Amino acid sequence: MTRILAVEDDADILDLLLTYLSHAGYDAAGACDAKAALSSLEAAPPDLILLDVLLPGADGFTLCEIIRRRSRVPIIMLTALDDEKSQLRGFDLGVDDYVPKPFSMPVLLAKIEAVLRRAGAGEHRRLTCGPLSLDLDAHEALLEGRPVALTLREFELLRVLLINRGIVLSRQTLLNRVWSYDFLGDERIVDTHIKNLRKKLGLEMIETIRGVGYRIV
């Protein structure tokens, strides 16, 4: 599961971030200052960091410099400092995106997905599971080397399931990751798309966990 570390000294904002990230299917961890963030980095390296600037002790810019000496992990800065000078300083230090506060959670989640996709360029551009593979660049599904016609939602649903192979994802998590928060309809639309995927693939690889959700086995 994709791990995200949120570094934020405001307890309310940190709780909000961790709640939304967890609901979106991420493994979310929090830190309230630079020291706690560095400890978390050492214990369990994240796939992406959300970094506030105005932290107690070492600020976010200083922490970013320290992280960049050790790692190329994607960093998105979340800060009330929205002036041009602060944003340029962040990008000079190697951040991948800069999001001023207050921010929209749906927009932030979309930015997280975009940064993770860019970070995976040339790394995870093909997902494979048995006879099935997804070419993420060509946006093509192949079954035993033969193309399978999938809709955009079916492809995205299969991509999310394959990235999280072996992990049970709830219907709400799949809605958040594939349909985003703009979707206000019935969760059963996930069941319909899963049914269509099973029919097109002809494989018993999408397992239903009754009362919970789905996973790739």
C-alpha positions in Angstrom: 0.0 0.0 0.0 1.2 3.5 -0.8 2.6 5.2 2.3 2.2 9.0 2.8 3.8 10.9 5.7 2.0 14.1 6.6 4.2 16.6 8.6 1.9 19.2 10.2 2.0 20.9 13.6 -1.7 21.8 13.7 -3.4 18.8 15.3 -6.8 19.5 13.6 -5.3 19.8 10.1 -3.1 16.7 10.7 -6.2 14.7 11.8 -8.1 15.8 8.8 -5.2 14.8 6.4 -4.8 11.4 8.0 -8.6 10.7 7.9 -8.9 11.7 4.2 -5.7 9.9 3.2 -6.9 6.7 5.0 -10.3 6.9 3.4 -8.6 7.3 0.0 -6.8 4.0 0.5 -3.4 5.2 1.6 -1.3 4.1 4.5 -1.1 7.5 6.3 1.3 8.5 9.0 1.7 11.8 10.8 4.5 13.8 12.4 4.1 17.2 14.2 7.7 18.4 13.9 11.0 17.8 12.0 12.4 15.5 14.6 9.4 13.2 14.5 9.3 13.4 10.7 13.0 12.2 10.4 12.4 9.4 12.9 9.4 8.3 10.8 11.5 8.5 7.6 14.1 6.2 9.1 11.6 3.7 10.6 9.3 3.4 7.5 10.3 5.3 4.4 7.2 6.8 2.8 6.3 7.0 -0.9 5.3 10.7 -0.6 5.6 13.5 2.0 3.1 16.3 2.7 5.2 19.0 4.3 4.1 22.1 6.2 6.6 25.0 6.3 5.8 26.7 9.6 6.9 23.9 12.0 8.3 24.2 15.5 12.1 24.0 15.6 13.5 23.3 12.1 11.0 24.7 9.6 9.8 22.9 6.5 12.4 24.4 4.2 15.2 23.2 6.4 13.6 19.8 6.8 13.2 19.6 3.0 16.9 20.3 2.6 17.8 17.5 5.0 15.4 15.1 3.2 16.8 15.9 -0.2 20.3 15.0 1.0 19.1 11.5 1.7 16.2 10.8 -0.6 14.3 11.7 -3.8 11.0 10.9 -2.2 8.2 13.1 -3.7 7.4 16.1 -1.5 4.3 18.3 -1.7 4.4 21.5 0.5 1.3 22.5 2.3 1.6 26.0 3.7 0.0 29.3 4.5 3.0 31.0 2.9 1.6 31.5 -0.6 3.8 34.3 -1.8 5.9 33.9 -4.9 9.2 34.0 -3.0 8.2 31.2 -0.7 6.9 29.0 -3.6 10.1 29.6 -5.6 12.2 28.7 -2.6 10.3 25.4 -2.2 10.8 24.5 -5.9 14.5 25.4 -5.7 14.8 22.9 -2.8 13.3 20.2 -4.9 9.6 19.9 -3.9 7.3 18.4 -6.5 4.3 20.6 -5.8 3.4 23.5 -3.6 -0.2 23.8 -2.3 -1.2 27.0 -0.4 -3.6 26.8 2.6 -6.5 26.7 2.8 -6.7 23.8 0.3 -9.4 21.5 -1.1 -9.0 17.9 -0.1 -10.3 16.6 -3.5 -7.7 18.8 -5.3 -5.0 17.7 -2.9 -5.8 14.0 -3.5 -5.7 14.6 -7.3 -2.3 16.3 -6.9 -1.0 13.4 -4.8 -2.1 10.9 -7.6 -0.4 13.1 -10.2 2.9 13.4 -8.3 2.9 9.6 -7.6 2.4 8.9 -11.3 5.3 11.2 -12.3 7.5 9.7 -9.6 6.7 6.2 -11.0 7.6 7.2 -14.6 9.9 4.5 -16.1 9.5 2.5 -12.9 6.1 1.0 -12.6 4.7 1.7 -16.1 3.5 -1.9 -16.5 1.6 -3.8 -13.9 1.5 -7.6 -14.3 -0.4 -10.3 -12.5 -0.3 -13.8 -14.0 -1.5 -13.7 -17.6 -2.8 -10.1 -17.2 -0.8 -6.9 -17.7 -1.6 -3.2 -17.8 0.5 -1.0 -20.0 0.1 2.3 -18.2 1.7 4.4 -20.9 -0.4 2.9 -23.8 -3.4 2.7 -21.4 -3.9 -0.9 -22.6 -4.9 -4.1 -20.9 -3.4 -7.3 -22.2 -4.5 -10.8 -21.4 -2.0 -13.5 -22.5 -0.7 -10.8 -24.9 -4.0 -10.0 -26.4 -5.7 -6.6 -25.9 -8.8 -6.5 -23.8 -11.3 -3.6 -24.5 -11.9 -1.8 -21.2 -13.6 1.5 -20.5 -11.7 4.3 -18.8 -13.3 3.5 -15.4 -12.7 -0.3 -15.7 -9.0 0.4 -16.6 -8.5 2.7 -13.6 -10.4 0.3 -11.3 -8.1 -2.5 -12.4 -5.0 -0.3 -12.0 -5.9 0.6 -8.4 -6.6 -3.0 -7.5 -3.3 -4.2 -9.1 -1.2 -1.5 -7.4 -2.7 -2.7 -4.1 -2.5 -6.4 -4.9 -3.5 -8.5 -1.9 -5.0 -5.6 0.0 -8.7 -5.4 0.5 -10.1 -2.1 -0.7 -13.6 -1.0 0.3 -16.1 0.3 -2.1 -15.8 3.8 -0.7 -12.0 3.7 -1.1 -12.4 2.6 -4.8 -14.9 5.3 -5.3 -12.5 7.9 -3.9 -9.6 6.6 -5.9 -11.3 6.0 -9.3 -14.4 8.2 -9.3 -13.0 10.9 -7.0 -15.1 12.9 -4.5 -17.2 14.3 -7.4 -19.2 11.1 -7.5 -22.4 11.3 -5.4 -24.2 8.2 -6.5 -24.6 4.7 -5.2 -21.6 2.6 -4.1 -23.1 -0.3 -6.1 -21.6 1.2 -9.2 -18.3 -0.4 -8.1 -20.0 -3.8 -8.0 -21.3 -3.2 -11.6 -17.8 -2.4 -12.8 -16.3 -5.3 -11.0 -18.9 -7.6 -12.6 -18.0 -6.2 -16.1 -14.3 -6.7 -15.4 -14.7 -10.3 -14.4 -16.8 -11.0 -17.5 -14.2 -9.4 -19.8 -11.2 -10.9 -18.2 -12.7 -14.4 -17.6 -10.3 -14.8 -14.6 -11.1 -15.5 -11.0 -8.6 -13.0 -9.7 -10.8 -10.3 -8.2 -12.0 -11.6 -4.9 -15.0 -10.3 -3.0 -14.6 -9.9 0.7 -18.2 -9.9 1.9 -19.1 -6.7 3.7 -15.8 -5.1 3.1 -14.8 -4.8 -0.5 -12.5 -6.3 -3.2 -8.9 -7.4 -3.7 -6.7 -8.9 -6.4 -5.5 -12.4 -5.5 
